[in-house]
Amino acid sequence: MAAEDAALLKPDDRQLVARGRDVYAANCASCHGADLEGETADWRTPGPDGSMPAPPHDETGHTQGQDPLI
């Protein structure tokens, strides 16, 4: 498989979508929320330690702010 093929979104590939769901649940949901809602409704305001809360994602997976992991 060519590298560019590996990077294509394949929303009709049920197995790939299920794998992505598992990866998100294991690595992202603890901060961004199981339903993409973000860590807190006030995600644009730094917390007491100065760090920014995890922002929400839209239905495409886009992060509505700067996420260092993306």
C-alpha positions as CSV (number, residue, x, y, z in Angstrom):
1,M,0.0,0.0,0.0
2,A,1.4,3.4,-0.9
3,A,1.9,5.9,1.9
4,E,-0.7,8.3,0.5
5,D,-3.3,5.5,0.4
6,A,-2.7,4.8,4.1
7,A,-3.5,8.4,5.0
8,L,-6.9,8.6,3.2
9,L,-10.0,8.8,5.3
10,K,-12.2,5.8,4.7
11,P,-15.5,6.4,6.5
12,D,-17.2,3.4,4.8
13,D,-14.5,1.0,6.1
14,R,-16.3,-0.3,9.2
15,Q,-13.3,-2.1,10.6
16,L,-11.1,1.0,10.2
17,V,-13.7,3.2,11.8
18,A,-14.1,0.8,14.8
19,R,-10.3,0.8,15.2
20,G,-10.3,4.6,15.2
21,R,-13.1,4.6,17.8
22,D,-10.9,2.3,20.0
23,V,-7.8,4.5,19.6
24,Y,-9.8,7.6,20.5
25,A,-11.3,6.0,23.5
26,A,-7.9,4.8,24.7
27,N,-5.9,7.9,24.0
28,C,-8.1,11.0,23.6
29,A,-11.5,10.6,25.4
30,S,-10.0,11.1,28.8
31,C,-9.4,14.7,28.0
32,H,-11.6,15.5,24.9
33,G,-14.6,13.6,26.2
34,A,-16.2,10.3,25.0
35,D,-18.7,12.4,22.9
36,L,-16.1,15.0,21.6
37,E,-17.4,17.6,24.1
38,G,-14.0,18.7,25.5
39,E,-12.8,18.7,29.0
40,T,-14.9,21.6,30.2
41,A,-17.5,24.0,28.8
42,D,-15.0,26.9,29.6
43,W,-12.1,25.3,27.5
44,R,-10.8,28.7,26.4
45,T,-9.8,29.7,29.9
46,P,-6.6,28.5,31.5
47,G,-6.9,26.3,34.6
48,P,-5.4,27.2,38.0
49,D,-2.0,25.8,36.9
50,G,-2.1,27.9,33.7
51,S,-2.6,25.0,31.3
52,M,-5.5,25.1,28.8
53,P,-8.3,22.5,29.1
54,A,-8.7,20.1,26.2
55,P,-11.0,21.6,23.6
56,P,-14.0,19.9,22.0
57,H,-13.9,18.2,18.6
58,D,-16.4,18.7,15.8
59,E,-18.1,15.8,14.1
60,T,-15.2,15.5,11.7
61,G,-12.6,15.2,14.5
62,H,-11.3,18.7,14.0
63,T,-10.1,20.2,17.3
64,Q,-11.5,23.7,18.0
65,G,-8.3,25.1,19.3
66,Q,-4.7,24.1,19.5
67,D,-4.2,20.6,20.5
68,P,-0.5,19.6,20.9
69,L,-1.2,16.0,19.9
70,I,-2.8,16.9,16.5
